Amino acid sequence: MARSATKKSVTAGDGEVTLGPTGRPYHGFATPPKLSGHGPARIIALCNQKGGVGKTTTTINLAAALAGYGRKVLAVDFDPQGALSAGLGIQTHESPTIYDLLLDTKRDPREVIVPTRVEGLDIVPANIDLSAAEVHLINEVARETILARVLRKVSADYDVILIDCQPSLGLLTVNALTASHGVLIPLECEFFALRGVALLIETIDKVRDRLNPSITLDGVLATMYDPRTLHSREVLERVVEAFGDDVLETVIGRTVKFPDASVSGMPITEFAPEHAAAQAYLRLARELVARGAVA
């Protein structure tokens, strides 16, 4: 069984305070209230140019957790590897994908959207065809806004749209940032994962200046945290020093349950709902609602 994020208690003036792994007071966050209606969606890009930091895992499980709290969620697979699609049990070999929508912006996205086994969670799938998109779009007018135009057509149908970006800062990622209201940065608790974040923040700033002035940083999510190792604890401490309150209180631990769930085509919240990892993503969903990043 995975270890949950460690908590410790300190004594303050008004009694004992429980601290989470980020060194801040631990909050459980209330169950989100039910919504009276759906839409328009808030669009969030999950972005980090380093691979293997938990972007796809977070997209899958955050989407499922939000759907479990009654939100209508659209997950957009924006990585040619198609891991998000596979992780939700969607076969994309011959079906239309996000690539088709980028090349034909007059096409109705509802023709491509696929429901998943999770109630309230739909997906725009992707496959290796997406790797050719940047070449095809390079001469398009306003090429950075193509995804925004696609998602605008279905925004009213959902409460939140999560975009799983590829591990690069190329045209596709710029499209995702231009289309988004906010950015969530999954960051592995490993030293080398820290090195590229400054470049990502610089890219977000450029997109804000030139293409999308309203984009915000919704949070930095520490992933693959192992409280047993000094290295993991020190990296998390440095992340908090660098990003302050932008670091989410929820921390995602390292566990073999994630790849097991992915192979099964299920989110961890369905594959092992009582596991600490599933509870962490449910808490992440509650925290984002509490922060106002999600309705």
Order of alpha helices (4+ residues) and beta strands (2+ residues): beta-beta-beta-alpha-beta-alpha-alpha-beta-beta-alpha-alpha-beta-alpha-beta-alpha-alpha-beta-alpha-beta-alpha-alpha-alpha
